[in-house]
Each structure stands twice: as C-alpha cells, then as structure tokens.
Amino acid sequence: MDTTSPAAQHKYVGIWVTQNGFIRHELLPNGRYDEARGNKKSVYQGRYTLTGEHIDYVDDTGFTADGDFREDILYHAGMILYREQ
C-alpha cells in the first residue's frame, strides 16, 4: 500500500469531532489515534494510515474502519467529523 509520509499526515493531525461533540478522534503525528466518546476517554486506540485523502484505521484489537477527508471534513463510518478549532 502506498501511504503518505508522516510529514504529509501532519495536515490531518489534531482533533476531529462530531457536531454534537460526542465522538472525538485525535489523530497524532506518530500515526496513532485515540477516540473518545462522551465523557469516556480512550475508548478506542490504534493506528491510522493515509492514502491521499483516504484514512484507514486499525484499532489495537484488530478492528478496522476507514473514512475520507473532503473539504476539511472527515466522513467516517456514517459519521461526519469536523476539525476542532
């Protein structure tokens, strides 16, 4: 798989959140992510890779998911996440 370099991933590093703030994805610069839900921190953790504007997630239990960035919005598993300002 041809994935983007860590430097290229940097443009997506940060916190992505649903409009109601319930789900928060923190994309870390080292290719790891941490997902919080409601008041629960670190509900899911794992790694991510990018291929262009496409993101693939593999959590630490082996579960996989994916999504796409379009116009600075993350569409992931039926959810829409916005960059936290």
C-alpha positions as CSV (number, residue, x, y, z in Angstrom):
1,M,0.0,0.0,0.0
2,D,1.3,3.4,-0.9
3,T,0.7,5.6,2.1
4,T,1.5,9.2,2.6
5,S,4.6,10.2,4.6
6,P,4.3,11.3,8.2
7,A,5.0,14.8,7.1
8,A,2.0,14.7,4.8
9,Q,-0.1,13.2,7.5
10,H,0.6,16.3,9.6
11,K,-2.2,18.3,7.7
12,Y,-4.7,16.0,9.4
13,V,-3.2,15.8,12.8
14,G,-5.4,17.2,15.5
15,I,-8.8,16.6,16.9
16,W,-11.9,15.8,14.8
17,V,-15.3,15.9,16.4
18,T,-18.9,15.2,15.6
19,Q,-21.2,18.2,15.5
20,N,-22.7,17.3,18.9
21,G,-19.2,16.8,20.4
22,F,-19.9,13.2,21.5
23,I,-17.3,11.5,19.4
24,R,-13.7,12.9,19.2
25,H,-10.9,11.4,17.1
26,E,-7.4,12.7,18.0
27,L,-5.0,11.9,15.1
28,L,-1.5,12.0,16.5
29,P,1.6,12.9,14.4
30,N,3.1,9.4,15.1
31,G,0.3,7.6,13.1
32,R,-1.7,6.7,16.2
33,Y,-5.2,7.8,17.1
34,D,-7.3,8.0,20.2
35,E,-11.1,8.1,20.2
36,A,-13.2,9.4,23.0
37,R,-17.0,9.0,23.3
38,G,-18.9,11.3,25.6
39,N,-17.1,11.5,28.9
40,K,-15.1,8.3,28.2
41,K,-11.5,9.0,27.1
42,S,-9.5,6.5,25.1
43,V,-12.5,4.2,24.2
44,Y,-10.6,3.1,21.1
45,Q,-6.9,3.5,20.3
46,G,-4.9,2.3,17.3
47,R,-3.0,3.3,14.3
48,Y,-4.0,5.1,11.1
49,T,-2.6,5.4,7.6
50,L,-3.4,7.8,4.8
51,T,-3.6,7.2,1.1
52,G,-4.3,10.6,-0.4
53,E,-7.5,11.8,1.2
54,H,-8.5,8.3,2.4
55,I,-7.8,7.2,6.0
56,D,-7.6,3.6,7.2
57,Y,-7.9,2.8,10.9
58,V,-6.8,-0.4,12.7
59,D,-7.6,-0.3,16.4
60,D,-5.4,-2.2,18.9
61,T,-7.9,-5.1,19.0
62,G,-7.6,-5.5,15.2
63,F,-10.9,-3.9,14.2
64,T,-10.7,-1.9,11.0
65,A,-12.6,1.1,9.7
66,D,-12.0,3.8,7.1
67,G,-13.0,7.2,6.0
68,D,-12.4,10.1,3.6
69,F,-11.4,13.7,4.0
70,R,-13.4,16.1,1.8
71,E,-13.1,19.9,2.1
72,D,-11.6,19.6,5.6
73,I,-14.4,17.3,6.8
74,L,-13.9,13.7,7.8
75,Y,-16.5,11.2,6.7
76,H,-16.0,8.1,8.7
77,A,-18.3,5.1,9.3
78,G,-21.5,7.0,8.8
79,M,-20.3,10.0,10.9
80,I,-19.3,13.4,9.9
81,L,-16.4,14.9,11.9
82,Y,-15.1,18.5,11.8
83,R,-11.7,19.8,12.7
84,E,-11.8,21.2,16.2
85,Q,-10.7,24.8,16.1
